[in-house]
Amino acid sequence: MVARDRDLVEAAQRGDQAAFVDLVRSTGDRLFALGYRILRDVDRTEDALQDALVIAWRDLRGLRDPDRFDAWINRVVTNVCISHATRERRRTVNLRVLPVDGPIAPDDLLMIGERDQLERGFRRLTPDERAILVLHHYAGYTLAEIADALGAPAGTVRSRLHHAHRAMRAALDAEARASTTGERTA
Amino acid sequence: MTDDRELSLILDRWLSDGPTEMPDRVIDVVAIGISRQRQRPAWRLDWRHLSMNSLAKAGVAIAAVVLVAVVGYNLLPGSTRFGGPAPSQAPTQPPPSATPTATPSAAASATAVFPTWYTPNPDDGGAGILTAGSHTTSSFLPPLTYAVPAGWVNHSDGTYVGLFPDTPANQAEFARSGEIADSIVMGQIDSPYFVCKGLENYRGTAAEMAAAAAANEILMVSDVADVTVGGLTGKRFDVRIDPDWDGNCPGDPPGSNYADGRTRVFFLDAPGRGVIVIFVGSLHATDHEAFVAPATQIVESFDFTL
């Protein structure tokens, strides 16, 4: 953490709202990107991030080491996103694939069908599994770091990551089989 | 078949797609939100953002369920109670030998000695292995004096107080899962946010919280008894999660599964400080019977400085 951010954290811990807003400006893009990967929806990510940041403000004085702010705020955002995803999952009876917000890279090794299957497979995961997958593959967390962030035993994180991988692999393989069948039919 | 390396590359690439810029309106909303939200004093923060042992988690889970009930979330029809005698009033027998010992301080916590099988969280501030006798918390507020027999460990003294016996059962559980099987956890719940969203500003008395627990259809609760601990009055009962209930409160720790857990709950009214909650709990029902009596005796030795 750069000295400026540490100063901002300490000022915010003393109740300086402007300092906290500055912190939000400097970390917001990263947190939004993280939250979006878990929730897969811009509007819901905005809602979750707003909730998480107000909670972070409320509890900031409990952060003993300002240098750990980044890990701490990641943890808050991740847990709030899991809560939002859990509520959404309960409301959603039928699984459906929502359109992906944001740009789709044009290159690309991933075909449209693969993307659809990944999206579909991802939405079948539990919120915890989604978060674990995102923290591992997007944020680059180790299993130990994920366990710390989620407050779960490392063994649990490992097994959930394994399950998530298996589910995502199954989704991709289903797409591959469908493509092969389509080619044969054609 | 997609191999592991290929799958990792695909996931890395897929997850890298998508928006990476926070809309400015989020900042506006947050600025308004924090202007209306007071910051909590550090010592009143909830436990979820700390590294917790199993009992703290179990306590949180049960607290979440209890408080869900307070605002009328009825997730299952029908109400059940489990058998067994109601918790009695605090017995009059004295706590274990109260040989005074050095009072742990914050500095002492930094050099605390723990059982070799246990890995403490340096942020938790526990005093480590306790000598038999009387001890006083160094960080938790309100200050607490308590008496333990030999063989107990104070693993947390900060936002919550945690105690566990150095037993083979705890050692085995810690080796297996990294958690503690049997322990005492105490904290304050006056505005917990670890419960479901929407309950954050709930405040209740010990009696109201106990009544809500008893009425909660997803808990199995013994009769609620009056109790006095350390000069504070409140309620005491035994509770477990209804084995037929398979839900969890959003925000409970991932992987939570407390179906086999048994907890003796104390809700104590602390004037001006909300409700102090004490959980005497076991992850496994088979351990609880032997654990709850000596642990309750320790709780009954609690003396708060208000």
Interface residues (C-beta under 8 A of the other chain):
Chain A: Q13 G15 Q17 F20 V21 V24 R25 G28 D29 L31 F32 A33 Y36 R37 V42 E46 L49 Q50 D51 L53 V54 I55 W57 R58 D59 L60 R61 G62 R64 W72 R75 V76 N79 I82 S83 T86 R87 V100 D101 G102 P103 I104 A105 D108 L109 L110 E114 R115 L118 D128 A131 L133 V134 H137 Y138 D148 L150 G151 A152 P153 A154 G155 T156 R160 H165 M168 R169 L172 D173 A176
Chain B: M1 T2 D4 L7 S8 L9 I10 L11 D12 R13 W14 L15 S16 D17 G18 P19 T20 E21 M22 P23 R25 V26 I27 V29 V30 A31 G33 I34 S35 Q37 R38 Q39 R40 P41 A42 L45 D46 R48 H49 S51 M52 K57 D123 T159 S177 G178 E179 Y193 K197 P250 G251 P253 P254 G255
